[in-house]
Amino acid sequence: MGALTVVSVFLLMIGAIRARYEPNWESIDSRPLPEWYDQAKFGIFIHWGVFSVPSFGSEWFWWYWQKQKLKPYVDFMERNYPPEFKYQDFAPQFTAEFFDAKEWTDIFASSGAKYIVLTTKHHEGFTLWGSKNSWNWNAVDVGPKRDLVDEVVTALRTYSDLHVGLYHSLFEWFNPLFELDAANVFTTNYFPTSKTLPELYELVVKYKPEVLWSDGDGNAPDKYWNSTGFLAWLYNDSPVRDTVVTNDRWGAGSICTHGGYYTCNDRYQPGHLLKHKWENCMTIDTKSWSYRRNAPLSDYLTIEQLVATLVETVSCGGNLLMNIGPTRDGRISPIFEERLRQMGQWLKVNGDAIYNTTAWRAQNDSLTPNMWYTSKPQEKAIFSILLEWPKNGSVILSEPVVTGQTQVELLGHGSLKWEPVKPSGLQVFLPPLSFGQMPCQWGWTLRLTGTT
């Protein structure tokens, strides 16, 4: 057999082994979720765009001001800008002069996050890369005059354990082609064929993301967006076909029903185990996903609240995607940086109970409040995470079944004494530690082996 024939046979065998996905949801949904995503558990969301210039209200500024004409937004513009000022006039002020992708990435790495999702285009339509399909409404033509997506992606890839994610909005509020299709009740598809789909293909081919975070269906069905056709290409033939992970926002009716993992809604926290992999996308500033210059401290979640959110999310089988909003000039404000670094401090001690874990048979303790479980079957270990330090020096874990080989360890400290309790479970005696002796400050993990 000739060498060319051998190669041909080999390629045919590889093709036969690799699953081919058809452009329908039954086939698309049959694709296994790449393992790295479930192991990662924690990611960072970044909302950055022209909306970062007014930095007032939220990233929906344009819509609330021009479409809904909400009074706070109208009053803000009347007080601070001339009557002829248009939203497009904000774009030259999106300067990013202090933006340093390496500084950002150093902060992200310190947080313990394993994947980063950058908004490449929000519903305003402004792209953070020089999209040829967004002429003069992108960060290369106006504003920073830089390919911000490329800078972020390049910096992230200097860290081997950080995965690149890109957010992309399917629709755009005021794009005339989308408005035309909407007026035609989406029986025409001028906008997705000339704008959305070319952008998606370009993002994948050029930047090779491992998370593709779709959003903003504009109440149009997935057939209008040709979502299954695009996803079939993504899973079959794209340069990231083996590693890419997608969410569930691919058209009206697809959310929490189709896609790689479910988001269901923003700040999704079911409080119980789901059969399908899911993600809790939430934001540190409880009132906005983008930076707000006038946000009071009380609107930011505390590190105790963030740790509790991460713990509950992972215990119930989800990933946490925690959002920050940089400034128009490219800075991550100190409050966001502090929260990210605090998360990293906590994960340095307790990461064994988060990364590479699976949900246990019980998510929280039926007897002791503010206690959540995770597990590592490969190590025959169960983790019990306490969000409050017991005042009486001991804590009861009612869910584990103890054996003669049971051992308990406080992560960051060492072995602990325990005794069985009836009808089941165990009482763990915690050491009398001063504040300075605590392994961490906001949540404490017990690692149990020899239990079921």
JOBEL-V234847 format. One record per run of one state. SS is the DSSP state (a for helix, b for strand, c for the rest). FROM is the first residue (numbers start at 1). LEN is the number of residues. Records with the same first field share a line. If there is no record, write none. Layout:
SS->FROM-LEN ; FROM-LEN
//
This chain:
c->1-2 ; 18-7 ; 29-6 ; 41-1 ; 47-4 ; 55-6 ; 68-3 ; 81-6 ; 94-7 ; 112-3 ; 122-5 ; 128-10 ; 139-9 ; 157-6 ; 170-6 ; 184-6 ; 208-3 ; 216-5 ; 226-1 ; 237-8 ; 247-5 ; 253-9 ; 263-15 ; 284-1 ; 286-11 ; 301-2 ; 316-2 ; 325-9 ; 354-4 ; 359-5 ; 365-6 ; 380-1 ; 387-7 ; 398-4 ; 411-3 ; 421-5 ; 430-5 ; 438-6 ; 452-1
a->3-15 ; 25-4 ; 35-6 ; 51-4 ; 61-7 ; 71-10 ; 87-7 ; 101-11 ; 148-9 ; 176-8 ; 190-18 ; 222-4 ; 227-10 ; 297-3 ; 303-13 ; 334-20 ; 377-3 ; 435-3
b->42-5 ; 115-7 ; 127-1 ; 138-1 ; 163-7 ; 211-5 ; 221-1 ; 245-2 ; 252-1 ; 262-1 ; 278-6 ; 285-1 ; 300-1 ; 318-7 ; 358-1 ; 364-1 ; 371-6 ; 381-6 ; 394-4 ; 402-9 ; 414-7 ; 426-4 ; 444-8
//
